[in-house]
Amino acid sequence: MSDGVYPRVNGEHINNGQYGGMMVSVVGRMQETDGQSWCTIEACDGKTVKCMANPDDLCFQQGRVAEIMGAIAEDGQGFDAFVARPLGDDFDLALYNDLITKVASPDSKFSQYFVPDTQ
């Protein structure tokens, strides 16, 4: 993977271990936090995912939609979050899930547009 380009995944991708150990981008709605080392998000497909990170570092705001980049645990049980970007309150999570499952998936005829240009 080129620097700064990561697979776009949903909660199912994270929880099934398909991308275990890889850097990914996940979009979802912030749900809860312990205030110290973890938070949960509802990914764009409605699945809950645990993010290991200081919630202050992620600018955690309950109910807000964000894109979070991080490394999925080898066992697929959550991921270590490194960077988060707020995406606004009107972001359409269902439409985004359709994008990554129907258009950007590796078996889609459009997948070539969602990988880094190696030339």
C-alpha positions in Angstrom: 0.0 0.0 0.0 1.3 3.5 -0.8 1.8 5.9 2.0 -1.6 7.5 2.9 -3.8 5.2 0.8 -5.7 2.6 2.8 -8.6 0.2 2.0 -12.0 1.6 2.9 -13.7 -0.9 5.2 -16.9 -1.3 7.2 -17.6 -3.0 10.5 -18.1 -6.4 8.9 -14.6 -6.2 7.2 -13.0 -5.4 10.6 -14.9 -8.0 12.6 -14.4 -10.9 10.2 -10.6 -10.5 10.2 -10.4 -10.0 6.4 -8.0 -7.1 6.9 -6.2 -8.2 10.1 -3.0 -6.4 10.7 -3.6 -3.9 7.9 -3.9 -0.1 7.9 -7.5 0.9 6.9 -10.0 3.7 6.8 -13.4 3.3 8.5 -16.2 5.8 8.6 -18.8 5.7 11.3 -20.7 7.5 14.1 -18.9 7.9 17.4 -20.9 6.1 20.2 -19.1 5.9 23.5 -15.8 6.1 25.3 -14.2 5.2 28.6 -12.4 8.6 28.4 -9.0 7.1 28.5 -8.0 4.4 26.1 -10.9 3.3 23.9 -14.1 4.4 22.1 -16.7 2.6 20.0 -18.1 3.6 16.7 -21.0 2.4 14.7 -19.4 1.8 11.3 -21.2 2.7 8.1 -22.8 -0.8 7.9 -24.3 -0.5 11.4 -21.8 -2.8 13.1 -20.1 -1.7 16.3 -16.3 -1.5 16.3 -14.0 -0.9 19.2 -11.2 1.7 18.6 -8.1 1.6 20.9 -6.9 5.2 21.2 -7.1 8.2 23.5 -10.5 9.6 22.7 -9.1 13.2 23.1 -6.6 12.4 20.3 -9.5 11.5 18.1 -11.5 14.6 18.9 -14.2 12.3 20.1 -17.7 13.8 20.0 -20.6 11.4 20.7 -23.0 11.1 17.8 -20.6 12.7 15.3 -19.6 11.0 12.0 -15.8 10.7 11.4 -13.3 8.9 9.2 -10.8 7.0 11.3 -7.5 5.6 10.0 -5.8 2.8 12.0 -4.5 -0.7 12.1 -6.9 -3.6 12.5 -5.9 -6.1 15.2 -4.5 -9.4 13.8 -7.5 -11.2 15.4 -9.9 -8.7 13.8 -11.2 -7.6 17.3 -11.2 -3.8 16.8 -8.4 -1.6 15.7 -5.7 0.9 16.9 -6.8 4.3 15.7 -4.2 6.9 14.7 -6.0 9.7 12.9 -9.6 10.9 12.8 -11.4 13.5 10.6 -14.8 14.8 11.3 -17.2 14.4 8.3 -20.2 16.5 9.4 -23.6 15.7 10.7 -25.3 15.1 7.3 -22.9 12.4 6.0 -24.9 9.5 4.5 -23.5 6.4 6.1 -25.7 4.0 4.1 -24.6 5.5 0.8 -21.0 5.3 1.9 -21.5 1.6 2.8 -22.9 1.0 -0.7 -19.8 2.7 -2.2 -17.4 0.4 -0.4 -19.3 -2.8 -0.8 -20.5 -2.4 -4.3 -18.1 -0.1 -6.1 -14.8 -0.1 -4.2 -14.7 -3.8 -3.3 -11.8 -5.8 -4.7 -14.1 -7.8 -6.9 -15.9 -4.8 -8.4 -15.2 -3.7 -12.0 -14.5 -0.3 -10.6 -11.9 -1.4 -8.0 -9.0 0.0 -10.0 -10.2 3.5 -9.1 -9.8 2.9 -5.4 -6.2 1.7 -5.3 -3.0 3.8 -5.5 -1.6 4.7 -8.9 1.7 2.8 -9.1 3.0 4.6 -12.2 
